[in-house]
């Protein structure tokens, strides 16, 4: 029941190489879990651009993915053929370290319920989305897929990482025992439309955009940023991730999960300076070294994905400029 054939994938998308989906067609029933989030909404846009029209989406009010009975009922009634599992409780260092129980429980329940219901209902293919935080804190750089579970995790996001590792292992186990075509992708740090700009719970890039914009508007001369500025991070536009997800549904059906990123990184200090320039803030950046840095470096080895024929297309400066325009437009219309 987890098996599928292949058909041609719509040719107008930009990536290279032979493009075939596991018998997906415009009428296929495709469930995008977490469609209101940054990742899920980007996947919906990519699917619609590719011509898929029968998308199954539910808000959290309509379908509580933590509720096993509700998830089972949804799968039984709608019978999705393909699933993109992008739903998750996410946040930055502060949120991960503060709401540790919620990050562990909510993410475990979401993935367990959806993956198991996909197996029971005979879903043809499922893509589970994890996070680069699954890797050991001091794993060799760049991070290779084979480094999973070879060392201790970063303490500030350990519960979230453990939940995501469990999702990977569920996909592997259901593949091993039941023959399900369940695959996993591990994206690097993401940014893009529908990001979270809350200063306490957001990731670093949107938080910096908000801080620098507010400072410029208020005429401030100093912006305070957490940490030392020395950690190195990689950033991928969420629209690139969405296209990578469709690409993997097309080209990939192996047991090992796949890293998704750009293969290049920069320091948080360099990121802050870049965002300050884009926003138009010309003051001083002050570093609060009492705040945690997190993992010293997180650069993904994306050689597996590149070998399959996919590479990102949106440069960091171009992507931040686009996101900032969207942010200002949102503020103007809010």
C-alpha positions, 0 to 999 in steps of 0.5 A: 500500500506504500508503493507507487509508480512514477509519472512526469513532473511538470517541466516548467520548474527550474531544477535540472535532471529527470523529474518524475513524481511517484504517480502524483498528478494534479488530482492527487490528494496531498496533505500538507500538515502545518500549511499555515506555518512558514514551511508549510505555506511555502510547500503549498505555494510550490505545489500550486505553482506545479499544478497540483489542485487537490491539496488537503489543508487544515488549521490547528483549530480544525485538526489538532495533530496532537490528538491521535483520534482526530488525526486518525479520523482525518486520514480515514475520511480524507484518504490522502495519498501523499503527505508533507509533514511540516507541522511542528512547534518551533522557535529560537534558543530562548523558546527552545530552552524555556518551553522544553517540555512543550517542544518535546511533547508536542513534536513527538505527538504530532509526528507519531500521530501523522506518521502512524496514520499515514501507514494505517491509511496506506499513504503512498509517500510521506516526507518528514521535515526535521531540523539541523539541530539533530546533529551533535553540538561538536560534530565535524563540519560540515554536518554529514547525514552519517554524523547523527547520534555520534555525540551529545546534543546542544543542551539549549535545544535538546528536547526539540532535537530528540523529538526530530530524531524520533521522527527520522527513526519512525520513518526508518522503522516504518520503512523497515518493518512495513515497506512504507515510502517514508523519507526525511529531509533536514533543512538548515536555518530557514527564513522567508514569508510567514516567519515569526518576528517575536523577539523572545521566540523567533530565530535570529534572522527575523529577530534581527530584522525587527530589531534593526527596523525598530531602531532605525524608525526610532532613531536609536544609535545602538542595537543589542544582539544576543551572544558574541556574534562568533557562531557560524550559521547557514541560511536557506530561503523557505521557497528554496526548501519547498522546491527541494521538498518537491524535488525529493518527492520526485527523485528520492526514496532511500532510507537515509535522510537528506540535508537541505541547505546552501553549503555556505555559512557566515558569522552572526556578526556578519549577518547582523551587519548585512541586515543592518545595511539592508534595513538602513541602520547605521548605528552601533551593534552591541553584543550581550555576551551574557546570552547563550551562543548555542552551537558554535557552527552549523553548516550542512554538507549538502553533497548528497542533494547536489549529487541528486541534481538540486541546488538552491537559487536564492542568494542570502542578500537577495532573500533578506531584501525580499523578506524585509520588503515583505516585513515593511509591507506587512507592518504598513497594512497591519 
